[in-house]
């Protein structure tokens, strides 16, 4: 029976640990896995533009001996030119896995429902599981453990924040979220994350970035206006003006606190240039780790 990756909630703690263990092996010895997915084909079906998600999956699949086919937003016009049901059925005749990068989370659920091929969520408005797995892996790589550490997420309670909440809850990492009033994660997401954690991690909500970063081991942010929210950009700039990660805010965290951003970054808005380029920034390490973690995910899902 196939297993999809739609949300971090789909993975057990052991499955996450196994992905990280395999990622370690992939990073140490790339050539050992050069034929791991020989003869397998991955379709990248994107409704949104991409840098890291597209390139990391495409190059990663090539390094594993498989093939990747990219379909841009206009080629299928998913749900308009052709229904998700028909696309899922058709692509399953050609490919072993589909990475869907879309707007509505329902699209990923529908694709997974009708596709015989494995479906991986490459981003939806609710969830970005591959990003969060790469983030947690990066923290573990740098700090040796995530248990008992604290991640301060400063910004919008968006898809990345949701996935980090689930990932931290699964791995025993505390998470502080600081957002302006009206931009915090949904109550249902917080409730689910706390349920998953079962007391192994503390999840706290703040409306003040200063309080959220105190004693944190990691400071993380994302853009204030995501793709599809461009019309709200100016309004959001005003709402988030006190939620920038800058040198003053970083000084309130633990000494040497890691700085993270899922990219693309709007320098001078959610993060200052000196911080993203500073000695404690692991932004480009986490970007690289997208590929290594996703290679582990592909092997786990396609070699069952």
N, C-alpha and C positions, 0 to 999 in steps of 0.2 A: 504494500500500500504506500502511495507517495506521501511525502511530508512537505508541506509548504512553509514558507517563512513570511508571515503577514505582520506579526507583532512579536516583540520580545516575550510577550505572554505565552507564545506558542512553544517556547523553549523551557526545558527543565533546567535546574541548577547544574546538573551533571552534563547536560548537552552544551551549556555555555562553557563549562570547564573543559570539555572535550574539544570544542572549537578553539579555545585559547591554547590548549596543549598542541593541537595540530598546527596552529598558526606559528608557534615557536619553531616547530620542525620545518615548516615551509620557509621561514626566514633564514634558518641556519643552512639548509641544503635545498636550494631551488631545483637543482638538476635531478634530485631523487624523485621528484614528482612531475617531471617533464612529460610523462605519458599517462598521468593519472586519469585524465578524462579524454583520452584519444578516442576519436569517433563520436564524441558528444557535441551537440550544438546548442548554443545559448542565444535566444532572441532578446534583444534589448528594445522594448517597446516603450517609447518615451513620448508623453504629451507635454513635458516641460523640458527646457534646455538643461544641459548638464556639462560639467567639466569632470569632477572627480568620480561621480557614479558611473558615467559612461566609460571613461578611460580606464578606471581601475578594474571594472568587470571585463572589458574587452581585452586589455593586456593580460589580466589574470587568467582568463580562459585560454588565451594563446600560450601562456607559460605552462599551463596544465596539459597542453597537447590537443585542446579542443578548438572549436570554431565559434565565432560570435558574429551575429548579424544585427546591425543597427537599423531600426525603423524610426524615422524622425516624426515629429507631430503631424505633419501634413500628409504623410504617405498612406496612413490608414484612416485618419480622422475618426478615432475610436468612438463608437456610440452614435456617430452621425452618418458617415459613409457606410459603416458596417457595424453591426451590433457586437457587444462584448461576447455574447454567446457564440456567434459565428466565428469571430476572431480566435477565441479560445479553442474551439473545435478544430479549426484549420491549422493553427500554429502547432497544435499538439501532434498533427500528422507529420510535421517537418522537424520539430525541435524537441529536445529533452527538457529544457527549462525556459521559462519566460521571466525576465525582470521587467516589471511594470512600474514606470514612474509617471504618476498621474496626479490629478487634483483631488477628486472625491475618494475617500477611503472605500466607499461602497464599490467602486470600480475594481479594486483589488480583490475584495471578497467575491465579487461576481466572476472575475477571471478565474480565481482558484476553484470556485464551485463547478465551472464547466470545463476547465482544462484538464486533460489527462497528463500533460507536462507539469513538472514542478513549477510553482509560481513563487517568486521572490518579490517582496515589496521594496522597490527602489526609491520610494518616497510617496506618501499620500498626505493629505491635509491633517491626518490624525497621527501618523506613525512613520518613523524613519529607522527601522530596526538595525540595518547594516551600519548606519552611522553610529548609533549608540554602542553597538558591540565593539566597533573599532575604537571608540572613545574609552570604554572601560578597559579594553585590552591595553591601550596606550598608558593609562594610569597605572595599571598593574605592572607593566613593563618598567615604568619609571620609579614607582614607589615600592615595588616588590609585592605589595598586597593592596587590596582595596577595602578589606574588612576593617571597620572602625574609622576609616578615613572620611573626610567630609568634602563634598563637592558643593560649591556655591554657584548656582546658576542665576545669572543676572540678565533679565530680559523678558521677552514674550513667552507666555505659557503655550507654546506651539507644538508642532509635531516632534521636533527634536527634544524639547523639554519632556513631553509625554514619554518618549522612548527611554530617555535617561532616568525618569522616575521608575519605570518598570525595571530597567537594567540595574539600577542601584538597589532596588528592593530585592531583586533576585540574588545579588552578589554581596549583600550586607554592607553596602556603603551608604553613609548618611548623605542626605541631600537637602540643602537650603535653597528655596526658590524665592527670588526677589523680583517682583513685578509691580508696575503701577496699578492702582485700583482699576478693576475692569479688564485686566490683561493676565490675571493669574490662571494657572491650569484649571480645567473644569473640575468641579467637585467630585464627579464620578470617577475621573482619572485618579485623583488623590486618594479616594476611598479604595479603589482597586489596588493602587500601589501599596497602601498601608496593609491591605489584606494579604497581598503577596509577601510582603516583608515579614509579617507575623512577629514583629518586634525585633527582628534582626538588624534593622536599620531605622534611623530616625528621619522622618520627613517633616520639614517645617516650611511654612509660608510666611514671607515677610513682604511688607510694602515699603521697605527701606533697604537699599543696597548696602549701606554701612553695617547694619546689624547682621545681614546675611553673610558677609565675608569674614567676620571675626572668627579666628581660629580655624579657618578653612584650609584644606590642603590643596585644593584645586579651585580655580575660578574659571567659569565657562560662560560664553555668551554666543548669541546668534544675531542676525540682522533684526532690526525693529520692524521692518515690513517685508514679508516674504513674497515670493512670486504669487501673483493673483491679488496682492493687497496694495498695489502701486497707487491706487486712488486714495488710500488712507495714509500715504507716506508722510505728508506734512503734519497731519494731525498726530500721527504716532511720534514724530520727532519731538513735538511739544510734550507729549505725555511721558516720553522716556528720557527727557533731557537730564534727569538726575540719576540715570542708570547706566552711565558709561563706565566701562572698565578703563581706568587711567592709573597713573603712578600713585596718586593719593589713595585711591581705593585699594590698590594692591598692597600698599604699605600696612593696611589693617589686617591682612591675612597672615598666616604663618610665614616665617621667613622661607623663601625658596618655593612658595606656592606655585604650582604649575598653572600656566595660562593656556586656555583652550578656546578654539573657535572652529565651528564646522565648515566655515567658508561657503560662499564668497563673503569677504568682509567689506564693510563700508568704513574705511579708516576715517577717524575723526568723528564718527557717530557712535556706534555701540562700543567701539574700542579705539584707543589712541594708537598712533603709529609706533611710538616708543615702546609701548607694552607688547604689541603683537610681534615686534621685532626684537624684543628684549631677551635677556639670557634665560629667563624662566619660561619662555614660550615654547610649547611643544606642538604648535599649530600644524607645522608641516610634517612632523612625525606622525600625528594622528591622520593627516591626509594620506601619507604613504601607507599607513596601516590599514586603510580602507581596503586596499588591494590584497594584502596578506590575509586579513580576516575573511574577506569575501571568497578567496580561494579555498580557505578551510570550509566555509559554508557550502560552496559548490561541491566539494568532494563529499562532505557529509550527506548532502541531499541527493546527489546523483550516483553515489556508489553504495546503494542500499541493497 
